[in-house]
Amino acid sequence: MKTLWLAATAAAALFAVQPATADDLTSAPRMGTWGFDLDGRDPATPPGKSLFGYANGGYMEKLVIPADRSSFGAFNALDELSRARLRAVIEQAAANATATGPEAQVGAMYRSFMDEQGVEALGAKPLAADLARIRAAHSRSDIARLMGQTAKGFGQSFFNPQVFDDQKDPLKYAVYLSQGGLTLPDRDYYLDAKFEPQRKAYAAYVERMLGLAGWPDPAARAKAIVAMETEVAKVSWTRAERRDDDKTYNPYEVAKLAALAPGFDWKAFLAGADLSAATRVIAAENTAFPKIAAVFAKTDPETLKAWLAFTTVDQASPYLSKQFDELHFEFRSKALNGTPQEQPRWKRGVALVDNNLGEAAGKVYVDAYFPPEQKARMESLVADLLTAMKGRIEKLDWMSPQTKDKALAKLAQFHVKIGYPDKWRDYSRLKIVDGDLYGNVERASAFDWDFRAARLNKPVDRSEWEMTPATINAYYSSTKNEIVFPAAILQPPFFDPKGDMAVNYGGIGAVIGHEITHGFDDQGRKSDGDGRLSEWWTKADAEKFQVQADRLGAQYSATEVLPGAKINGELTMGENIADLGGLLLALDAYHVSLKGQPAPVVDGLTGDQRVFLGWAQVWRGKYRDDYMKQILVSDPHSPPQARVDVPVRNIDAFYEAFGIKPGDPMYIPPEKRVRIW
């Protein structure tokens, strides 16, 4: 993004913010003089050993992860920039005593979080009403109802409801139910010996949280809670199983849920979640449901109530007094992620506003930091990448004409969203009150759930966004067949309007290509151009695709990230395919952009070399070991170095660009390279 920002005006924005000056924290830094950080390289590491090390070794050697972070790199640096910009927007709103509408809501939410003295004075009092409701539960039906109510506030359930586009009828909303019951990041934390230290820390954490909340017999209840969650973990699906769109689409009539999973009062649960109008649900991990319901049915009700109390306090702790907040940080960030220091309160306050009033703050963020010409340039880049994907599909030698025609039809139906929504969320019915942080967060949660639950039996709103404009990310929606790029990601190192276009294609171009490829990865390919989950490939083509996908998965599964810890190629399959496809599309689009002219050489680097370096630069970063262990079992994305080094080994242009030869560690014989797109 440009270093000179447009100021929002009162007429153009919900509320005004002053433009950033060149030397403040809201100005986007550039990477070197032409978009790539030459000083960040390690010339002693040849690309044939590691492209990641060659491109980023100098940066990595000097990089120290900030004390308040579990990881740090290009994405995190942009997140810092985004938060600084949001802070300028939000603090201006918070300082305006005469504000009305969204500005008043944003300001009041932030002030309520930043009022540490007021929060401290309340102690545990804000919990009283929620804990009283839990204590008043007299039966398992009462407990099931309370679990349904957690969709609208603090706490957890054995089953998680959501209202989302129906995968087989994407013009309508459906109620989805997924497995719950676990508080640790993944089932492996309960079952794998390497997570024994985290399990012990968790048991102590549960006991201390219950003690702070004044719950009776916290030691015995904590022991029972961990034992109960362990039983749930044993019967839960793995994350790799849960990403299979075919296996997780299991529709049931609500009246038949009791037969599927007896021992759990589904009627009370759905009533608690304000979903009594639902007559049909989609049970994702359907074979786990009866086993999880059996755990519920055999568990002492007092343990179930203590679990509800604990999960309520656990989630509410960041909005309570220091003793709660610090205990939450000590376990959630330090014990699980290895992060030594909590983030400054203003950063957490900004994140709170973005999570709960993201489009109110996002509207003025866009007006201040996302000029219209940026959107136009992005639209042009997306068009180039879509053209590149069309060319790739047309030239495939393993895909039949029948499947090609349908793939091209799906591509032609892709919808693109860039920067920000065309229609902003209306928050006018959300009550935000100064001095009531706990209530504000709880009401915001209920407001969001009511918004989603009220959509049931209504047509799908295709204008909705699942990310706020200030989010450093992008996504593909299979049911809407759309790719979405929030405003905040469109800046260095992803995109520099003054930078070299080869680097831009390797950065934002490959990100665009990544999201396009998601429409054709191992799961995205299962949905057609209308977003409907259906089998539109020939059997032979699907089998050929799977052979290549399995070969790619094996490459990642062989990649050791920490001593004895390797990537789960099955869990990360979709993202890995998208990385490989995205980089191929970026190269193609860059070549098309040259319009037949030779690529310029910049600082001794060819055009293709700069595309690859642009990709590598995007992923530079470090993870703390405990956090790395967590993402290896819970994150469908591979760690950064693998996102650079594994896909390029399968791209012929990489070998040609850097002269990779047999005997080099990165070398794979041509016949063993993965050829998908």
C-alpha positions in Angstrom: 0.0 0.0 0.0 1.1 3.6 -0.7 3.0 5.6 2.0 0.7 8.6 1.5 -2.8 7.8 2.9 -6.1 9.3 2.1 -8.0 10.9 5.0 -11.6 9.9 5.5 -14.1 12.6 5.4 -17.3 13.0 7.4 -19.4 12.4 4.4 -17.5 9.3 3.2 -17.1 7.5 6.5 -18.9 6.5 9.6 -16.5 8.7 11.5 -13.3 10.6 10.5 -9.7 9.7 11.1 -6.6 11.8 10.3 -4.2 10.5 7.7 -1.0 8.9 8.9 2.3 10.8 8.8 5.3 9.3 7.1 7.1 8.4 10.3 4.4 7.0 12.5 3.5 3.4 13.1 0.6 3.5 10.7 2.8 3.9 7.6 3.5 0.7 5.7 7.2 -0.1 5.4 8.7 -1.1 2.0 10.9 -4.1 1.4 14.3 -2.8 0.1 14.2 -0.4 -2.8 12.2 -2.5 -5.3 10.1 -4.8 -3.1 12.6 -7.4 -2.0 14.8 -7.3 1.1 18.3 -8.1 -0.4 19.9 -7.7 3.0 17.6 -10.4 4.3 19.2 -13.1 2.1 21.9 -15.6 3.1 24.2 -15.8 0.1 26.0 -18.7 1.9 22.9 -20.9 1.6 22.4 -21.8 -2.1 18.9 -22.1 -3.4 19.6 -25.7 -4.2 19.9 -26.4 -0.5 17.0 -24.2 0.7 15.2 -21.4 -1.2 13.8 -20.3 2.2 17.3 -20.1 3.7 18.7 -18.3 0.6 16.0 -15.7 0.5 15.5 -15.2 4.3 18.6 -16.6 6.1 20.0 -13.1 7.0 16.6 -11.9 8.3 16.1 -15.1 10.2 19.5 -15.0 11.9 18.7 -11.5 13.3 15.0 -12.1 14.0 14.0 -12.3 17.7 10.4 -13.1 18.3 8.8 -10.3 20.4 8.1 -11.3 24.0 4.3 -10.9 23.4 4.2 -13.2 20.4 4.3 -17.0 19.8 5.6 -16.4 16.3 6.8 -13.5 14.2 7.3 -12.9 10.5 5.8 -11.1 7.5 2.2 -11.8 8.5 2.8 -10.7 12.1 4.5 -7.5 11.0 1.4 -6.6 8.9 -0.8 -7.5 11.8 1.1 -5.0 13.9 0.6 -2.4 11.2 -3.1 -3.2 11.0 -3.5 -2.9 14.7 -1.7 0.4 14.8 -4.0 1.8 12.1 -7.1 0.5 13.8 -5.8 2.0 17.0 -5.8 5.4 15.4 -9.3 4.9 14.2 -10.6 3.5 17.5 -8.9 5.9 19.9 -10.2 8.8 18.0 -13.7 7.4 18.4 -13.1 6.7 22.1 -12.0 10.3 22.7 -15.2 11.8 21.1 -17.6 12.4 23.9 -20.4 13.5 21.6 -20.1 10.5 19.2 -23.3 8.7 18.1 -24.0 5.5 16.1 -21.2 3.2 15.2 -18.6 5.6 16.4 -20.1 5.7 19.8 -20.3 1.9 19.9 -16.7 1.5 18.9 -15.5 4.1 21.4 -17.5 2.6 24.3 -16.3 -0.9 23.6 -12.7 0.2 23.6 -13.1 2.4 26.7 -14.7 -0.4 28.6 -11.7 -2.6 27.9 -9.1 0.0 28.6 -10.7 0.9 32.0 -8.5 -1.4 34.0 -9.3 0.2 37.3 -13.0 -0.3 36.8 -12.6 -3.9 35.6 -10.3 -4.6 38.6 -12.8 -3.1 41.1 -15.5 -5.6 39.9 -13.4 -8.7 40.5 -15.5 -11.8 39.9 -18.8 -10.0 40.2 -19.6 -10.0 36.4 -19.6 -13.9 36.5 -22.3 -14.1 39.1 -25.4 -14.3 36.9 -23.9 -16.8 34.5 -22.6 -19.1 37.3 -26.0 -18.8 39.1 -27.7 -20.1 36.0 -25.3 -23.1 35.9 -25.8 -23.8 39.6 -29.6 -23.8 39.1 -29.5 -26.6 36.5 -31.4 -29.5 38.0 -31.3 -32.1 35.2 -29.3 -33.2 32.2 -31.9 -31.5 30.0 -31.2 -28.2 31.9 -27.5 -28.7 31.2 -28.1 -29.5 27.5 -30.1 -26.3 27.3 -27.3 -24.3 28.9 -24.9 -25.8 26.4 -27.1 -24.5 23.6 -27.0 -21.1 25.2 -23.2 -21.0 25.0 -23.6 -20.2 21.3 -24.7 -16.7 22.5 -22.1 -16.1 25.2 -19.3 -17.6 27.2 -18.8 -21.3 27.7 -18.6 -24.4 25.7 -20.8 -27.3 24.6 -20.4 -31.0 23.7 -21.8 -30.1 20.3 -21.2 -26.8 18.4 -24.0 -25.3 16.3 -23.6 -23.0 13.3 -25.9 -21.6 10.6 -24.1 -21.6 7.2 -24.8 -22.1 3.5 -26.1 -25.6 2.8 -23.3 -27.3 0.8 -25.8 -29.2 -1.3 -28.3 -26.4 -1.6 -26.0 -23.3 -1.4 -28.8 -20.8 -1.9 -30.3 -21.7 1.5 -28.9 -21.7 5.1 -28.6 -24.9 7.1 -27.9 -25.7 10.7 -24.6 -27.5 11.1 -23.6 -29.4 14.2 -20.0 -30.4 14.9 -18.2 -32.2 17.7 -17.2 -30.2 20.8 -16.3 -31.0 24.4 -12.6 -30.3 24.2 -10.9 -27.3 25.7 -7.3 -28.0 24.7 -6.2 -27.2 21.1 -6.7 -30.7 19.7 -7.6 -34.3 20.7 -3.8 -35.1 20.5 -3.2 -33.0 23.6 -5.2 -35.5 25.6 -3.8 -38.7 24.0 -0.2 -38.1 22.8 2.6 -38.6 25.3 4.5 -35.6 24.1 1.8 -33.3 25.4 2.0 -34.6 29.0 3.5 -31.3 30.4 0.6 -29.4 28.8 -1.9 -31.9 30.3 -0.5 -31.4 33.8 -0.5 -27.7 33.4 -4.1 -27.9 32.1 -5.3 -29.8 35.2 -3.8 -27.2 37.5 -5.3 -24.4 35.4 -8.8 -25.9 35.6 -8.5 -26.2 39.4 -7.2 -22.7 39.9 -9.9 -21.2 37.6 -12.7 -23.0 39.5 -11.2 -21.8 42.7 -11.1 -18.2 41.6 -14.8 -18.5 40.6 -15.7 -19.9 44.0 -16.8 -23.2 42.6 -17.0 -25.9 45.3 -14.3 -28.7 45.6 -12.2 -27.4 42.7 -9.5 -30.0 42.9 -11.9 -33.0 42.6 -13.9 -31.3 39.9 -10.8 -30.4 37.9 -9.7 -34.0 38.0 -13.1 -35.2 36.8 -13.2 -32.6 34.1 -9.9 -33.6 32.6 -10.9 -37.3 32.7 -14.2 -36.5 31.0 -12.6 -34.4 28.2 -10.1 -37.3 27.7 -13.0 -39.7 27.1 -14.4 -37.2 24.5 -11.0 -36.9 22.8 -10.8 -40.7 22.5 -14.0 -40.9 20.4 -13.6 -37.6 18.5 -12.6 -37.5 14.8 -9.1 -36.3 13.9 -8.7 -33.0 12.2 -7.7 -34.7 9.0 -11.0 -36.6 9.0 -12.9 -33.5 9.7 -11.7 -31.7 6.6 -13.4 -34.2 4.2 -16.4 -32.4 2.8 -18.1 -35.7 1.7 -17.7 -37.4 5.1 -18.9 -34.4 7.1 -22.1 -33.8 5.1 -24.6 -35.9 7.0 -28.2 -34.5 7.1 -30.6 -35.6 9.7 -34.2 -34.7 10.6 -34.1 -33.1 14.0 -36.6 -35.7 15.2 -34.1 -38.4 14.4 -31.2 -36.9 16.4 -32.3 -38.8 19.5 -31.9 -42.0 17.6 -28.5 -41.0 16.2 -27.1 -39.9 19.6 -29.3 -40.9 22.6 -28.5 -39.7 26.0 -28.4 -36.0 25.0 -31.6 -33.8 25.0 -31.4 -32.3 21.5 -34.7 -30.5 21.8 -33.5 -28.6 24.9 -30.1 -28.0 23.3 -31.6 -26.5 20.1 -34.0 -24.4 22.1 -31.1 -23.0 24.2 -29.4 -22.0 20.9 -32.6 -20.4 19.6 -32.8 -23.0 16.8 -36.1 -24.6 17.7 -37.3 -23.7 14.2 -34.8 -26.0 12.7 -36.3 -29.3 11.3 -33.1 -30.5 9.7 -29.4 -30.4 10.7 -26.1 -31.5 9.2 -24.1 -33.6 11.7 -20.5 -33.3 10.7 -18.7 -36.0 12.6 -21.8 -38.2 12.8 -20.2 -41.4 13.9 -18.6 -39.6 16.9 -22.0 -38.1 18.0 -23.4 -41.1 19.7 -20.1 -41.7 21.5 -19.9 -38.1 22.7 -23.5 -38.2 23.8 -22.7 -41.4 25.8 -20.0 -39.6 27.6 -22.5 -36.8 28.5 -25.0 -39.4 29.6 -22.6 -41.2 31.9 -20.9 -38.2 33.4 -22.0 -37.0 36.9 -24.2 -33.9 36.4 -22.1 -32.0 39.0 -19.1 -32.6 36.8 -20.9 -31.3 33.7 -22.0 -28.2 35.6 -18.5 -27.7 36.9 -17.2 -28.0 33.3 -19.7 -25.4 32.1 -18.6 -23.1 34.9 -14.9 -23.6 34.1 -15.4 -23.0 30.3 -17.4 -19.9 31.1 -14.7 -18.5 33.3 -11.9 -19.6 30.9 -13.4 -17.7 28.0 -14.4 -14.7 30.1 -11.1 -14.2 31.9 -9.6 -11.7 29.5 -12.5 -9.4 30.4 -12.2 -9.8 34.2 -9.8 -8.6 36.9 -6.1 -9.3 36.8 -6.1 -12.5 38.7 -8.3 -14.1 36.1 -6.6 -12.4 33.1 -3.1 -13.3 34.3 -4.0 -16.9 35.0 -5.5 -17.2 31.6 -2.4 -15.8 29.9 -0.1 -18.0 32.0 -1.8 -21.1 30.6 -3.2 -20.2 27.2 -0.2 -18.2 26.0 2.8 -19.2 28.1 2.2 -22.9 28.8 0.6 -23.8 25.5 2.5 -21.5 23.1 5.6 -20.6 25.0 4.8 -16.8 24.8 6.6 -15.2 27.8 4.8 -11.8 27.9 1.2 -10.7 27.5 0.4 -8.1 24.8 -0.1 -4.5 25.7 -3.7 -3.8 26.7 -4.3 -1.5 23.8 -3.5 -4.3 21.3 -6.0 -6.6 23.0 -8.5 -3.8 23.1 -8.1 -3.2 19.4 -8.5 -6.9 18.7 -11.7 -6.9 20.8 -13.2 -4.1 18.8 -12.2 -5.7 15.5 -13.7 -9.1 16.5 -17.0 -7.6 17.7 -17.5 -4.4 15.7 -15.2 -5.2 12.8 -17.2 -3.6 10.0 -17.9 -0.5 11.9 -14.2 0.2 12.5 -13.4 -1.4 9.1 -15.4 1.2 7.2 -13.3 4.1 8.4 -10.1 1.9 8.2 -10.8 1.4 4.5 -11.6 5.1 3.9 -8.3 6.1 5.6 -5.9 3.4 4.3 -7.3 1.8 1.2 -7.5 4.2 -1.8 -9.8 3.2 -4.7 -6.8 2.8 -7.1 -5.6 -0.1 -4.9 -8.8 -2.0 -5.5 -8.6 -1.4 -9.3 -5.0 -2.7 -9.4 -6.0 -5.7 -7.4 -8.9 -6.4 -9.8 -6.4 -6.4 -12.6 -4.1 -8.8 -10.9 -7.0 -11.2 -10.1 -8.0 -11.1 -13.8 -4.5 -12.1 -14.8 -4.4 -15.0 -12.3 -7.8 -16.3 -13.5 -6.6 -16.2 -17.1 -3.5 -18.1 -16.0 -5.7 -20.8 -14.3 -7.8 -21.1 -17.5 -4.6 -21.7 -19.5 -3.5 -24.3 -17.0 -6.7 -26.2 -17.2 -6.8 -26.2 -20.9 -3.3 -27.6 -21.2 -3.7 -30.4 -18.7 -2.7 -33.8 -20.2 -4.2 -35.9 -17.5 -7.7 -34.4 -17.4 -10.5 -35.6 -19.7 -12.3 -33.1 -22.0 -15.5 -33.8 -20.0 -14.0 -32.7 -16.7 -12.1 -29.9 -18.3 -15.3 -28.3 -19.6 -16.9 -28.4 -16.1 -13.7 -27.1 -14.5 -13.6 -24.2 -17.0 -17.3 -23.5 -16.3 -16.6 -23.4 -12.6 -13.7 -21.0 -13.1 -15.9 -18.7 -15.2 -18.4 -18.6 -12.3 -15.8 -17.4 -9.7 -16.9 -14.4 -7.8 -14.2 -12.0 -6.5 -14.4 -9.7 -3.4 -11.7 -7.2 -2.8 -11.0 -4.8 0.1 -14.3 -4.5 1.9 -18.0 -5.4 1.7 -20.4 -3.5 -0.6 -22.9 -3.6 2.3 -21.8 -2.9 5.8 -23.1 -4.7 8.9 -25.8 -2.8 10.9 -24.9 -2.8 14.6 -27.6 -0.4 15.7 -29.4 -3.0 17.8 -26.2 -3.9 19.8 -26.0 -2.2 23.2 -22.5 -1.2 24.2 -22.2 0.5 27.7 -19.3 2.3 29.3 -18.1 0.4 32.4 -19.6 -2.9 31.5 -16.9 -4.8 29.7 -18.2 -8.3 30.5 -21.7 -7.4 29.5 -20.5 -5.7 26.3 -18.6 -8.8 25.2 -21.5 -11.1 26.1 -24.1 -8.9 24.3 -21.8 -8.7 21.3 -21.6 -12.5 21.1 -25.4 -12.8 21.5 -25.9 -10.1 18.8 -23.7 -12.0 16.3 -25.3 -15.3 17.1 -28.8 -13.8 16.7 -27.8 -12.4 13.4 -26.7 -15.8 12.2 -29.5 -17.8 13.7 -32.1 -15.5 12.3 -30.9 -16.3 8.8 -32.4 -19.8 9.0 -35.0 -20.5 6.3 -34.0 -17.3 4.5 -32.0 -17.0 1.2 -28.2 -16.9 1.5 -26.8 -13.4 1.5 -24.0 -13.6 -1.0 -22.7 -10.1 0.0 -21.6 -11.2 3.4 -17.9 -11.3 4.3 -16.3 -13.8 6.8 -13.3 -11.5 7.5 -13.1 -7.8 8.4 -11.2 -5.3 6.2 -8.3 -5.1 8.7 -7.6 -8.8 8.6 -4.2 -10.0 7.2 -5.6 -13.0 5.3 -7.7 -14.2 2.4 -10.1 -17.0 1.8 -12.0 -19.1 -0.7 -15.7 -20.0 -0.1 -16.7 -23.3 -1.8 -20.5 -22.7 -1.3 -20.3 -19.2 -2.9 -17.5 -20.1 -5.3 -15.7 -16.9 -4.4 -12.3 -15.6 -3.5 -12.0 -12.8 -0.9 -9.1 -10.4 -0.2 -9.5 -8.0 2.7 -7.9 -4.6 2.3 -5.2 -5.1 5.0 -3.2 -7.8 3.1 -2.7 -5.5 0.0 0.6 -4.0 1.1 4.3 -5.0 1.3 5.6 -7.7 1.3 2.5 -9.0 -0.6 2.0 -6.0 -2.8 4.1 -2.8 -3.3 2.6 -0.4 -5.9 6.1 1.1 -6.4 7.9 -2.2 -6.4 9.0 -4.7 -9.0 6.1 -6.6 -10.5 7.9 -9.9 -10.5 8.1 -9.7 -6.7 4.4 -8.6 -6.6 3.4 -11.6 -8.6 5.4 -13.9 -6.3 3.7 -12.2 -3.3 0.1 -11.2 -3.8 -0.1 -12.9 -7.2 0.7 -16.3 -5.6 -1.7 -15.6 -2.8 -4.5 -14.9 -5.3 -3.5 -18.0 -7.2 -3.5 -19.9 -3.9 -7.2 -18.9 -3.3 -8.1 -19.7 -6.9 -6.5 -23.2 -6.5 -8.6 -23.8 -3.4 -11.5 -24.1 -5.7 -9.8 -27.1 -7.2 -7.9 -28.6 -4.3 -8.7 -32.0 -2.8 -11.9 -30.6 -1.2 -12.7 -27.5 -3.3 -12.9 -29.7 -6.4 -15.9 -31.5 -4.9 -18.1 -28.4 -5.3 -19.3 -27.2 -8.7 -19.6 -23.7 -10.2 -22.8 -23.1 -8.3 -21.1 -24.0 -5.0 -23.0 -27.3 -4.7 -21.3 -30.3 -3.2 -21.4 -32.8 -6.0 -19.2 -35.2 -8.0 -18.6 -33.5 -11.3 -15.3 -35.3 -12.1 -15.0 -38.5 -14.1 -13.9 -41.4 -11.9 -10.7 -41.8 -13.9 -9.8 -38.1 -13.5 -10.5 -38.1 -9.8 -8.2 -41.1 -9.4 -5.4 -39.5 -11.4 -5.7 -36.3 -9.2 -5.6 -38.4 -6.0 -2.4 -40.1 -7.1 -0.6 -36.8 -7.5 -2.2 -35.4 -4.3 -0.9 -38.4 -2.3 2.6 -37.9 -3.7 2.5 -34.3 -2.6 1.2 -35.3 0.8 4.1 -37.8 1.2 6.6 -35.0 0.5 5.2 -32.9 3.3 4.8 -35.9 5.7 8.5 -36.6 5.2 9.4 -33.0 6.3 10.8 -32.8 9.9 10.1 -29.5 11.4 11.4 -30.1 15.0 13.4 -33.2 16.2 11.0 -36.1 15.8 8.1 -33.9 14.7 6.9 -34.0 11.1 4.2 -32.3 9.1 0.8 -34.1 8.7 0.5 -34.2 5.0 -3.1 -35.4 5.1 -4.2 -32.5 7.4 -2.4 -29.9 5.3 -3.2 -31.4 1.9 -5.6 -28.6 0.7 -3.3 -25.8 1.7 -0.3 -27.5 0.2 -2.0 -28.1 -3.1 -3.1 -24.4 -3.1 0.5 -23.3 -2.4 1.8 -25.3 -5.4 -1.0 -24.1 -7.7 -0.8 -20.5 -6.6 2.9 -20.2 -7.3 2.5 -21.9 -10.7 -0.3 -19.4 -11.6 1.8 -16.5 -10.4 4.7 -17.5 -12.7 2.3 -17.8 -15.6 0.6 -14.5 -14.9 4.0 -12.7 -14.6 5.0 -14.1 -18.0 1.7 -12.9 -19.6 2.2 -9.4 -18.1 5.5 -9.1 -20.0 3.5 -9.1 -23.3 6.3 -10.9 -25.1 9.1 -8.7 -23.9 12.1 -10.1 -22.0 12.0 -9.8 -18.3 14.3 -7.2 -16.9 17.2 -8.2 -14.7 17.3 -6.3 -11.4 20.3 -6.4 -9.2 21.5 -9.4 -11.1 18.3 -11.4 -10.5 16.1 -12.6 -13.4 12.4 -12.2 -13.5 11.6 -15.8 -12.5 14.2 -15.6 -9.7 12.4 -12.6 -8.3 9.0 -14.3 -8.5 10.3 -17.1 -6.4 12.0 -14.7 -4.0 8.8 -12.7 -3.7 7.1 -16.0 -2.6 9.8 -16.9 -0.2 9.8 -13.4 1.4 6.1 -13.6 2.3 6.7 -16.7 4.5 9.8 -15.5 6.4 9.3 -15.9 10.1 9.9 -18.0 13.3 7.7 -20.0 15.7 8.3 -20.8 19.3 8.7 -24.6 19.7 5.6 -25.1 21.9 3.5 -23.2 19.4 5.0 -25.2 16.5 4.0 -28.4 18.2 0.5 -27.0 18.5 0.1 -26.0 14.9 1.5 -29.3 13.7 -1.6 -31.1 15.1 -4.2 -28.4 14.8 -3.4 -26.1 11.7 -4.2 -27.2 8.1 -1.3 -24.9 6.9 2.3 -26.2 6.8 5.0 -24.3 8.7 6.7 -21.4 6.8 9.9 -23.0 5.5 7.9 -26.0 4.1 5.5 -23.6 2.3 8.6 -22.3 0.4 10.8 -25.3 -0.1 8.4 -28.1 -0.7 6.3 -26.7 -3.6 9.2 -25.2 -5.5 10.8 -28.6 -5.7 8.0 -29.7 -8.0 8.2 -26.7 -10.3 10.5 -27.0 -13.4 11.0 -23.2 -13.6 12.6 -23.3 -10.2 15.3 -25.6 -11.4 15.9 -23.5 -14.5 15.9 -20.2 -12.6 18.5 -21.2 -10.1 20.4 -24.0 -11.9 19.4 -26.8 -9.5 21.2 -30.0 -10.4 21.1 -33.6 -9.3 22.9 -34.0 -6.0 21.4 -30.7 -4.6 19.3 -31.3 -1.5 16.3 -29.6 -3.2 16.5 -31.8 -6.3 13.7 -34.1 -7.3 14.0 -36.1 -10.6 11.5 -34.7 -13.2 9.5 -38.0 -13.3 8.9 -37.8 -9.5 7.8 -34.2 -9.4 4.1 -33.6 -8.6 2.1 -32.5 -11.6 -1.4 -31.3 -10.6 -2.1 -27.9 -12.1 
